[in-house]
Amino acid sequence: MTHTLKTISWLAALSCAVLLAGCGSLTTGGSSNRTTMVQAIAASDKVAMLPVSNFTDVPQAGLRVEALLETALRRSGIRQLVVYPPALNPETLFEPSERKAQAEAEKWAKAQGMRYVVTAAVNEWRYKVGVDGEPAVGLMLQVKDLSNDQVVYSSAGGRTGGSREALSAVGLHLTTELVAGIRVEQAGTPDKAR
């Protein structure tokens, strides 16, 4: 009888451990949601970060992601990063509205002599409803070469965190993971994958 109780206790503990391990998850990479970036962004290339599209019902989620994305792009080695002018982003605290057409933002980037544009969309930015209130983030990221209007990198992912994690921390982890696939040539070094 005690052997059976020990086995049941052990199985219960193992089940709890497996359940807890599944609380935080990240889904990125793989052939289904990340393309390989063939060409690297040269140190001399100008890169424009365009407005992040907000497809959530959370006001200013796009602006929050933009702050994280700008940091991650600069940390990746992109030296000539230019952030779009605020006039191209109609999302405000008091009157959240749809973004202007992506074509208008790309037109601005071309007029500024940019080689690449980075675009993104946030489709989830919330704490899940329930007892734990876990943070959940879903993002899409693309790099487009303006010299030929081709998307050279595309990635999407989602991440959830534990009930005690901050939403911004989960967003930063996911943003950093998505940006990690962007190839950047460091000044004075040959073209290499990051």
Biotite code that builds the C-alpha atoms (Angstrom):
import biotite.structure as struc

atoms = struc.array([
    struc.Atom([0.000, 0.000, 0.000], chain_id="A", res_id=1, res_name="MET", atom_name="CA", element="C"),
    struc.Atom([2.803, 2.475, 0.831], chain_id="A", res_id=2, res_name="THR", atom_name="CA", element="C"),
    struc.Atom([4.488, 1.654, -2.465], chain_id="A", res_id=3, res_name="HIS", atom_name="CA", element="C"),
    struc.Atom([1.259, 2.601, -4.280], chain_id="A", res_id=4, res_name="THR", atom_name="CA", element="C"),
    struc.Atom([0.996, 5.874, -2.328], chain_id="A", res_id=5, res_name="LEU", atom_name="CA", element="C"),
    struc.Atom([4.609, 6.718, -3.140], chain_id="A", res_id=6, res_name="LYS", atom_name="CA", element="C"),
    struc.Atom([3.976, 6.023, -6.815], chain_id="A", res_id=7, res_name="THR", atom_name="CA", element="C"),
    struc.Atom([0.833, 8.163, -6.822], chain_id="A", res_id=8, res_name="ILE", atom_name="CA", element="C"),
    struc.Atom([2.648, 10.984, -4.996], chain_id="A", res_id=9, res_name="SER", atom_name="CA", element="C"),
    struc.Atom([5.548, 10.790, -7.409], chain_id="A", res_id=10, res_name="TRP", atom_name="CA", element="C"),
    struc.Atom([3.229, 10.852, -10.433], chain_id="A", res_id=11, res_name="LEU", atom_name="CA", element="C"),
    struc.Atom([1.292, 13.792, -8.970], chain_id="A", res_id=12, res_name="ALA", atom_name="CA", element="C"),
    struc.Atom([4.532, 15.743, -8.438], chain_id="A", res_id=13, res_name="ALA", atom_name="CA", element="C"),
    struc.Atom([5.704, 14.902, -11.954], chain_id="A", res_id=14, res_name="LEU", atom_name="CA", element="C"),
    struc.Atom([2.350, 15.997, -13.398], chain_id="A", res_id=15, res_name="SER", atom_name="CA", element="C"),
    struc.Atom([2.583, 19.315, -11.533], chain_id="A", res_id=16, res_name="CYS", atom_name="CA", element="C"),
    struc.Atom([6.119, 19.875, -12.819], chain_id="A", res_id=17, res_name="ALA", atom_name="CA", element="C"),
    struc.Atom([5.053, 19.192, -16.408], chain_id="A", res_id=18, res_name="VAL", atom_name="CA", element="C"),
    struc.Atom([2.051, 21.478, -16.009], chain_id="A", res_id=19, res_name="LEU", atom_name="CA", element="C"),
    struc.Atom([4.179, 24.308, -14.603], chain_id="A", res_id=20, res_name="LEU", atom_name="CA", element="C"),
    struc.Atom([6.770, 23.891, -17.350], chain_id="A", res_id=21, res_name="ALA", atom_name="CA", element="C"),
    struc.Atom([4.044, 24.605, -19.878], chain_id="A", res_id=22, res_name="GLY", atom_name="CA", element="C"),
    struc.Atom([3.098, 27.934, -18.260], chain_id="A", res_id=23, res_name="CYS", atom_name="CA", element="C"),
    struc.Atom([5.651, 29.944, -20.205], chain_id="A", res_id=24, res_name="GLY", atom_name="CA", element="C"),
    struc.Atom([5.923, 29.291, -23.901], chain_id="A", res_id=25, res_name="SER", atom_name="CA", element="C"),
    struc.Atom([7.454, 30.814, -27.000], chain_id="A", res_id=26, res_name="LEU", atom_name="CA", element="C"),
    struc.Atom([6.600, 29.997, -30.559], chain_id="A", res_id=27, res_name="THR", atom_name="CA", element="C"),
    struc.Atom([8.977, 31.404, -33.151], chain_id="A", res_id=28, res_name="THR", atom_name="CA", element="C"),
    struc.Atom([11.332, 30.086, -35.753], chain_id="A", res_id=29, res_name="GLY", atom_name="CA", element="C"),
    struc.Atom([10.762, 27.058, -37.881], chain_id="A", res_id=30, res_name="GLY", atom_name="CA", element="C"),
    struc.Atom([10.012, 27.113, -41.569], chain_id="A", res_id=31, res_name="SER", atom_name="CA", element="C"),
    struc.Atom([6.369, 27.985, -41.065], chain_id="A", res_id=32, res_name="SER", atom_name="CA", element="C"),
    struc.Atom([6.859, 31.355, -39.424], chain_id="A", res_id=33, res_name="ASN", atom_name="CA", element="C"),
    struc.Atom([10.370, 32.624, -40.119], chain_id="A", res_id=34, res_name="ARG", atom_name="CA", element="C"),
    struc.Atom([12.134, 33.193, -43.402], chain_id="A", res_id=35, res_name="THR", atom_name="CA", element="C"),
    struc.Atom([15.910, 33.082, -43.609], chain_id="A", res_id=36, res_name="THR", atom_name="CA", element="C"),
    struc.Atom([17.437, 36.455, -44.364], chain_id="A", res_id=37, res_name="MET", atom_name="CA", element="C"),
    struc.Atom([19.767, 35.843, -47.301], chain_id="A", res_id=38, res_name="VAL", atom_name="CA", element="C"),
    struc.Atom([21.387, 39.269, -47.515], chain_id="A", res_id=39, res_name="GLN", atom_name="CA", element="C"),
    struc.Atom([22.742, 41.139, -44.539], chain_id="A", res_id=40, res_name="ALA", atom_name="CA", element="C"),
    struc.Atom([22.072, 44.769, -43.758], chain_id="A", res_id=41, res_name="ILE", atom_name="CA", element="C"),
    struc.Atom([25.374, 46.580, -44.319], chain_id="A", res_id=42, res_name="ALA", atom_name="CA", element="C"),
    struc.Atom([26.699, 48.972, -41.693], chain_id="A", res_id=43, res_name="ALA", atom_name="CA", element="C"),
    struc.Atom([26.287, 51.807, -44.216], chain_id="A", res_id=44, res_name="SER", atom_name="CA", element="C"),
    struc.Atom([22.641, 50.970, -45.046], chain_id="A", res_id=45, res_name="ASP", atom_name="CA", element="C"),
    struc.Atom([19.973, 53.318, -43.766], chain_id="A", res_id=46, res_name="LYS", atom_name="CA", element="C"),
    struc.Atom([17.077, 51.523, -42.089], chain_id="A", res_id=47, res_name="VAL", atom_name="CA", element="C"),
    struc.Atom([13.717, 53.092, -41.268], chain_id="A", res_id=48, res_name="ALA", atom_name="CA", element="C"),
    struc.Atom([11.488, 51.736, -38.528], chain_id="A", res_id=49, res_name="MET", atom_name="CA", element="C"),
    struc.Atom([7.885, 52.334, -39.577], chain_id="A", res_id=50, res_name="LEU", atom_name="CA", element="C"),
    struc.Atom([4.812, 52.468, -37.309], chain_id="A", res_id=51, res_name="PRO", atom_name="CA", element="C"),
    struc.Atom([3.789, 49.192, -35.684], chain_id="A", res_id=52, res_name="VAL", atom_name="CA", element="C"),
    struc.Atom([0.250, 48.264, -36.676], chain_id="A", res_id=53, res_name="SER", atom_name="CA", element="C"),
    struc.Atom([-1.973, 47.682, -33.668], chain_id="A", res_id=54, res_name="ASN", atom_name="CA", element="C"),
    struc.Atom([-4.466, 44.884, -34.344], chain_id="A", res_id=55, res_name="PHE", atom_name="CA", element="C"),
    struc.Atom([-5.435, 44.548, -30.685], chain_id="A", res_id=56, res_name="THR", atom_name="CA", element="C"),
    struc.Atom([-8.168, 46.231, -28.699], chain_id="A", res_id=57, res_name="ASP", atom_name="CA", element="C"),
    struc.Atom([-5.519, 47.674, -26.353], chain_id="A", res_id=58, res_name="VAL", atom_name="CA", element="C"),
    struc.Atom([-4.896, 51.394, -26.934], chain_id="A", res_id=59, res_name="PRO", atom_name="CA", element="C"),
    struc.Atom([-1.247, 52.206, -27.673], chain_id="A", res_id=60, res_name="GLN", atom_name="CA", element="C"),
    struc.Atom([-0.102, 48.574, -27.831], chain_id="A", res_id=61, res_name="ALA", atom_name="CA", element="C"),
    struc.Atom([1.655, 49.458, -31.092], chain_id="A", res_id=62, res_name="GLY", atom_name="CA", element="C"),
    struc.Atom([3.505, 52.331, -29.430], chain_id="A", res_id=63, res_name="LEU", atom_name="CA", element="C"),
    struc.Atom([4.636, 50.049, -26.613], chain_id="A", res_id=64, res_name="ARG", atom_name="CA", element="C"),
    struc.Atom([5.973, 47.522, -29.098], chain_id="A", res_id=65, res_name="VAL", atom_name="CA", element="C"),
    struc.Atom([7.714, 50.307, -31.040], chain_id="A", res_id=66, res_name="GLU", atom_name="CA", element="C"),
    struc.Atom([9.743, 51.264, -27.972], chain_id="A", res_id=67, res_name="ALA", atom_name="CA", element="C"),
    struc.Atom([10.842, 47.645, -27.494], chain_id="A", res_id=68, res_name="LEU", atom_name="CA", element="C"),
    struc.Atom([11.503, 47.134, -31.211], chain_id="A", res_id=69, res_name="LEU", atom_name="CA", element="C"),
    struc.Atom([13.679, 50.231, -31.527], chain_id="A", res_id=70, res_name="GLU", atom_name="CA", element="C"),
    struc.Atom([15.841, 49.044, -28.634], chain_id="A", res_id=71, res_name="THR", atom_name="CA", element="C"),
    struc.Atom([16.141, 45.511, -30.036], chain_id="A", res_id=72, res_name="ALA", atom_name="CA", element="C"),
    struc.Atom([17.055, 46.792, -33.520], chain_id="A", res_id=73, res_name="LEU", atom_name="CA", element="C"),
    struc.Atom([19.780, 49.065, -32.150], chain_id="A", res_id=74, res_name="ARG", atom_name="CA", element="C"),
    struc.Atom([21.157, 46.217, -30.013], chain_id="A", res_id=75, res_name="ARG", atom_name="CA", element="C"),
    struc.Atom([21.247, 43.973, -33.105], chain_id="A", res_id=76, res_name="SER", atom_name="CA", element="C"),
    struc.Atom([23.890, 46.233, -34.629], chain_id="A", res_id=77, res_name="GLY", atom_name="CA", element="C"),
    struc.Atom([21.822, 48.432, -36.939], chain_id="A", res_id=78, res_name="ILE", atom_name="CA", element="C"),
    struc.Atom([23.700, 51.725, -36.710], chain_id="A", res_id=79, res_name="ARG", atom_name="CA", element="C"),
    struc.Atom([21.744, 53.926, -39.106], chain_id="A", res_id=80, res_name="GLN", atom_name="CA", element="C"),
    struc.Atom([18.247, 53.360, -37.741], chain_id="A", res_id=81, res_name="LEU", atom_name="CA", element="C"),
    struc.Atom([15.765, 56.180, -38.310], chain_id="A", res_id=82, res_name="VAL", atom_name="CA", element="C"),
    struc.Atom([12.373, 56.124, -36.603], chain_id="A", res_id=83, res_name="VAL", atom_name="CA", element="C"),
    struc.Atom([9.426, 57.445, -38.618], chain_id="A", res_id=84, res_name="TYR", atom_name="CA", element="C"),
    struc.Atom([8.161, 60.950, -37.791], chain_id="A", res_id=85, res_name="PRO", atom_name="CA", element="C"),
    struc.Atom([5.319, 61.058, -35.225], chain_id="A", res_id=86, res_name="PRO", atom_name="CA", element="C"),
    struc.Atom([3.003, 62.696, -37.780], chain_id="A", res_id=87, res_name="ALA", atom_name="CA", element="C"),
    struc.Atom([2.773, 59.325, -39.558], chain_id="A", res_id=88, res_name="LEU", atom_name="CA", element="C"),
    struc.Atom([1.338, 57.701, -36.430], chain_id="A", res_id=89, res_name="ASN", atom_name="CA", element="C"),
    struc.Atom([-2.215, 58.737, -35.589], chain_id="A", res_id=90, res_name="PRO", atom_name="CA", element="C"),
    struc.Atom([-2.405, 56.431, -32.538], chain_id="A", res_id=91, res_name="GLU", atom_name="CA", element="C"),
    struc.Atom([-2.711, 58.707, -29.510], chain_id="A", res_id=92, res_name="THR", atom_name="CA", element="C"),
    struc.Atom([-3.720, 58.265, -25.899], chain_id="A", res_id=93, res_name="LEU", atom_name="CA", element="C"),
    struc.Atom([-7.062, 59.998, -26.246], chain_id="A", res_id=94, res_name="PHE", atom_name="CA", element="C"),
    struc.Atom([-8.062, 59.056, -29.760], chain_id="A", res_id=95, res_name="GLU", atom_name="CA", element="C"),
    struc.Atom([-6.699, 55.697, -30.870], chain_id="A", res_id=96, res_name="PRO", atom_name="CA", element="C"),
    struc.Atom([-7.272, 55.283, -34.585], chain_id="A", res_id=97, res_name="SER", atom_name="CA", element="C"),
    struc.Atom([-6.112, 53.171, -37.496], chain_id="A", res_id=98, res_name="GLU", atom_name="CA", element="C"),
    struc.Atom([-2.681, 53.838, -38.914], chain_id="A", res_id=99, res_name="ARG", atom_name="CA", element="C"),
    struc.Atom([-2.276, 55.653, -42.189], chain_id="A", res_id=100, res_name="LYS", atom_name="CA", element="C"),
    struc.Atom([-1.580, 53.458, -45.172], chain_id="A", res_id=101, res_name="ALA", atom_name="CA", element="C"),
    struc.Atom([1.721, 51.562, -45.064], chain_id="A", res_id=102, res_name="GLN", atom_name="CA", element="C"),
    struc.Atom([2.429, 52.913, -48.535], chain_id="A", res_id=103, res_name="ALA", atom_name="CA", element="C"),
    struc.Atom([2.558, 56.473, -47.155], chain_id="A", res_id=104, res_name="GLU", atom_name="CA", element="C"),
    struc.Atom([5.149, 55.478, -44.555], chain_id="A", res_id=105, res_name="ALA", atom_name="CA", element="C"),
    struc.Atom([7.206, 53.640, -47.181], chain_id="A", res_id=106, res_name="GLU", atom_name="CA", element="C"),
    struc.Atom([6.989, 56.690, -49.445], chain_id="A", res_id=107, res_name="LYS", atom_name="CA", element="C"),
    struc.Atom([8.453, 58.786, -46.627], chain_id="A", res_id=108, res_name="TRP", atom_name="CA", element="C"),
    struc.Atom([11.265, 56.224, -46.126], chain_id="A", res_id=109, res_name="ALA", atom_name="CA", element="C"),
    struc.Atom([12.130, 56.230, -49.836], chain_id="A", res_id=110, res_name="LYS", atom_name="CA", element="C"),
    struc.Atom([12.205, 60.046, -49.854], chain_id="A", res_id=111, res_name="ALA", atom_name="CA", element="C"),
    struc.Atom([14.670, 59.893, -46.942], chain_id="A", res_id=112, res_name="GLN", atom_name="CA", element="C"),
    struc.Atom([17.000, 57.584, -48.922], chain_id="A", res_id=113, res_name="GLY", atom_name="CA", element="C"),
    struc.Atom([16.420, 54.501, -46.771], chain_id="A", res_id=114, res_name="MET", atom_name="CA", element="C"),
    struc.Atom([17.549, 51.113, -48.087], chain_id="A", res_id=115, res_name="ARG", atom_name="CA", element="C"),
    struc.Atom([15.402, 48.993, -45.761], chain_id="A", res_id=116, res_name="TYR", atom_name="CA", element="C"),
    struc.Atom([12.217, 49.423, -43.764], chain_id="A", res_id=117, res_name="VAL", atom_name="CA", element="C"),
    struc.Atom([11.224, 47.416, -40.726], chain_id="A", res_id=118, res_name="VAL", atom_name="CA", element="C"),
    struc.Atom([7.506, 46.919, -40.263], chain_id="A", res_id=119, res_name="THR", atom_name="CA", element="C"),
    struc.Atom([5.696, 45.108, -37.502], chain_id="A", res_id=120, res_name="ALA", atom_name="CA", element="C"),
    struc.Atom([2.247, 44.319, -36.219], chain_id="A", res_id=121, res_name="ALA", atom_name="CA", element="C"),
    struc.Atom([1.018, 43.438, -32.752], chain_id="A", res_id=122, res_name="VAL", atom_name="CA", element="C"),
    struc.Atom([-2.001, 41.145, -32.669], chain_id="A", res_id=123, res_name="ASN", atom_name="CA", element="C"),
    struc.Atom([-1.996, 40.265, -28.989], chain_id="A", res_id=124, res_name="GLU", atom_name="CA", element="C"),
    struc.Atom([-0.938, 42.394, -26.014], chain_id="A", res_id=125, res_name="TRP", atom_name="CA", element="C"),
    struc.Atom([-2.822, 41.514, -22.869], chain_id="A", res_id=126, res_name="ARG", atom_name="CA", element="C"),
    struc.Atom([-3.053, 39.638, -19.647], chain_id="A", res_id=127, res_name="TYR", atom_name="CA", element="C"),
    struc.Atom([-5.125, 36.488, -20.044], chain_id="A", res_id=128, res_name="LYS", atom_name="CA", element="C"),
    struc.Atom([-8.418, 36.384, -18.211], chain_id="A", res_id=129, res_name="VAL", atom_name="CA", element="C"),
    struc.Atom([-8.461, 33.982, -15.296], chain_id="A", res_id=130, res_name="GLY", atom_name="CA", element="C"),
    struc.Atom([-6.995, 33.295, -11.918], chain_id="A", res_id=131, res_name="VAL", atom_name="CA", element="C"),
    struc.Atom([-3.360, 33.649, -12.984], chain_id="A", res_id=132, res_name="ASP", atom_name="CA", element="C"),
    struc.Atom([-3.682, 36.558, -15.435], chain_id="A", res_id=133, res_name="GLY", atom_name="CA", element="C"),
    struc.Atom([-0.697, 35.459, -17.525], chain_id="A", res_id=134, res_name="GLU", atom_name="CA", element="C"),
    struc.Atom([0.779, 37.954, -20.012], chain_id="A", res_id=135, res_name="PRO", atom_name="CA", element="C"),
    struc.Atom([0.385, 37.075, -23.702], chain_id="A", res_id=136, res_name="ALA", atom_name="CA", element="C"),
    struc.Atom([2.038, 38.769, -26.689], chain_id="A", res_id=137, res_name="VAL", atom_name="CA", element="C"),
    struc.Atom([1.789, 38.089, -30.423], chain_id="A", res_id=138, res_name="GLY", atom_name="CA", element="C"),
    struc.Atom([3.938, 39.922, -32.992], chain_id="A", res_id=139, res_name="LEU", atom_name="CA", element="C"),
    struc.Atom([4.850, 39.890, -36.678], chain_id="A", res_id=140, res_name="MET", atom_name="CA", element="C"),
    struc.Atom([8.036, 41.469, -38.059], chain_id="A", res_id=141, res_name="LEU", atom_name="CA", element="C"),
    struc.Atom([9.193, 42.137, -41.641], chain_id="A", res_id=142, res_name="GLN", atom_name="CA", element="C"),
    struc.Atom([12.221, 43.726, -43.278], chain_id="A", res_id=143, res_name="VAL", atom_name="CA", element="C"),
    struc.Atom([11.693, 45.073, -46.787], chain_id="A", res_id=144, res_name="LYS", atom_name="CA", element="C"),
    struc.Atom([14.427, 46.094, -49.237], chain_id="A", res_id=145, res_name="ASP", atom_name="CA", element="C"),
    struc.Atom([13.225, 49.344, -50.815], chain_id="A", res_id=146, res_name="LEU", atom_name="CA", element="C"),
    struc.Atom([15.647, 49.025, -53.742], chain_id="A", res_id=147, res_name="SER", atom_name="CA", element="C"),
    struc.Atom([13.526, 46.201, -55.179], chain_id="A", res_id=148, res_name="ASN", atom_name="CA", element="C"),
    struc.Atom([10.397, 46.249, -52.948], chain_id="A", res_id=149, res_name="ASP", atom_name="CA", element="C"),
    struc.Atom([11.081, 42.687, -51.782], chain_id="A", res_id=150, res_name="GLN", atom_name="CA", element="C"),
    struc.Atom([10.500, 41.351, -48.277], chain_id="A", res_id=151, res_name="VAL", atom_name="CA", element="C"),
    struc.Atom([13.892, 39.956, -47.248], chain_id="A", res_id=152, res_name="VAL", atom_name="CA", element="C"),
    struc.Atom([12.927, 38.783, -43.768], chain_id="A", res_id=153, res_name="TYR", atom_name="CA", element="C"),
    struc.Atom([9.670, 37.832, -42.130], chain_id="A", res_id=154, res_name="SER", atom_name="CA", element="C"),
    struc.Atom([8.994, 36.347, -38.733], chain_id="A", res_id=155, res_name="SER", atom_name="CA", element="C"),
    struc.Atom([6.048, 35.934, -36.414], chain_id="A", res_id=156, res_name="ALA", atom_name="CA", element="C"),
    struc.Atom([5.737, 34.610, -32.915], chain_id="A", res_id=157, res_name="GLY", atom_name="CA", element="C"),
    struc.Atom([3.772, 34.456, -29.740], chain_id="A", res_id=158, res_name="GLY", atom_name="CA", element="C"),
    struc.Atom([4.840, 34.242, -26.140], chain_id="A", res_id=159, res_name="ARG", atom_name="CA", element="C"),
    struc.Atom([3.092, 33.767, -22.845], chain_id="A", res_id=160, res_name="THR", atom_name="CA", element="C"),
    struc.Atom([4.621, 34.257, -19.451], chain_id="A", res_id=161, res_name="GLY", atom_name="CA", element="C"),
    struc.Atom([4.003, 33.262, -15.887], chain_id="A", res_id=162, res_name="GLY", atom_name="CA", element="C"),
    struc.Atom([1.459, 34.985, -13.702], chain_id="A", res_id=163, res_name="SER", atom_name="CA", element="C"),
    struc.Atom([4.146, 37.104, -12.025], chain_id="A", res_id=164, res_name="ARG", atom_name="CA", element="C"),
    struc.Atom([5.855, 38.299, -15.223], chain_id="A", res_id=165, res_name="GLU", atom_name="CA", element="C"),
    struc.Atom([5.331, 41.775, -16.617], chain_id="A", res_id=166, res_name="ALA", atom_name="CA", element="C"),
    struc.Atom([3.681, 42.096, -20.008], chain_id="A", res_id=167, res_name="LEU", atom_name="CA", element="C"),
    struc.Atom([6.506, 44.352, -21.195], chain_id="A", res_id=168, res_name="SER", atom_name="CA", element="C"),
    struc.Atom([9.119, 41.751, -20.173], chain_id="A", res_id=169, res_name="ALA", atom_name="CA", element="C"),
    struc.Atom([7.347, 39.069, -22.201], chain_id="A", res_id=170, res_name="VAL", atom_name="CA", element="C"),
    struc.Atom([7.077, 41.527, -25.110], chain_id="A", res_id=171, res_name="GLY", atom_name="CA", element="C"),
    struc.Atom([10.789, 42.318, -24.914], chain_id="A", res_id=172, res_name="LEU", atom_name="CA", element="C"),
    struc.Atom([11.735, 38.623, -24.962], chain_id="A", res_id=173, res_name="HIS", atom_name="CA", element="C"),
    struc.Atom([9.595, 38.008, -28.046], chain_id="A", res_id=174, res_name="LEU", atom_name="CA", element="C"),
    struc.Atom([10.775, 41.153, -29.840], chain_id="A", res_id=175, res_name="THR", atom_name="CA", element="C"),
    struc.Atom([14.416, 40.244, -29.202], chain_id="A", res_id=176, res_name="THR", atom_name="CA", element="C"),
    struc.Atom([13.802, 36.710, -30.499], chain_id="A", res_id=177, res_name="GLU", atom_name="CA", element="C"),
    struc.Atom([12.200, 37.975, -33.709], chain_id="A", res_id=178, res_name="LEU", atom_name="CA", element="C"),
    struc.Atom([14.919, 40.587, -34.317], chain_id="A", res_id=179, res_name="VAL", atom_name="CA", element="C"),
    struc.Atom([17.646, 37.950, -33.767], chain_id="A", res_id=180, res_name="ALA", atom_name="CA", element="C"),
    struc.Atom([16.937, 36.557, -37.239], chain_id="A", res_id=181, res_name="GLY", atom_name="CA", element="C"),
    struc.Atom([17.861, 39.836, -38.940], chain_id="A", res_id=182, res_name="ILE", atom_name="CA", element="C"),
    struc.Atom([21.355, 39.637, -40.414], chain_id="A", res_id=183, res_name="ARG", atom_name="CA", element="C"),
    struc.Atom([23.480, 42.713, -39.803], chain_id="A", res_id=184, res_name="VAL", atom_name="CA", element="C"),
    struc.Atom([26.981, 43.239, -41.169], chain_id="A", res_id=185, res_name="GLU", atom_name="CA", element="C"),
    struc.Atom([29.074, 44.802, -38.445], chain_id="A", res_id=186, res_name="GLN", atom_name="CA", element="C"),
    struc.Atom([31.379, 47.659, -39.448], chain_id="A", res_id=187, res_name="ALA", atom_name="CA", element="C"),
    struc.Atom([34.725, 46.284, -40.611], chain_id="A", res_id=188, res_name="GLY", atom_name="CA", element="C"),
    struc.Atom([33.583, 42.645, -40.720], chain_id="A", res_id=189, res_name="THR", atom_name="CA", element="C"),
    struc.Atom([32.417, 40.518, -43.626], chain_id="A", res_id=190, res_name="PRO", atom_name="CA", element="C"),
    struc.Atom([28.760, 39.647, -44.176], chain_id="A", res_id=191, res_name="ASP", atom_name="CA", element="C"),
    struc.Atom([27.725, 37.073, -41.567], chain_id="A", res_id=192, res_name="LYS", atom_name="CA", element="C"),
    struc.Atom([24.589, 35.620, -40.025], chain_id="A", res_id=193, res_name="ALA", atom_name="CA", element="C"),
    struc.Atom([23.702, 36.699, -36.522], chain_id="A", res_id=194, res_name="ARG", atom_name="CA", element="C"),
])
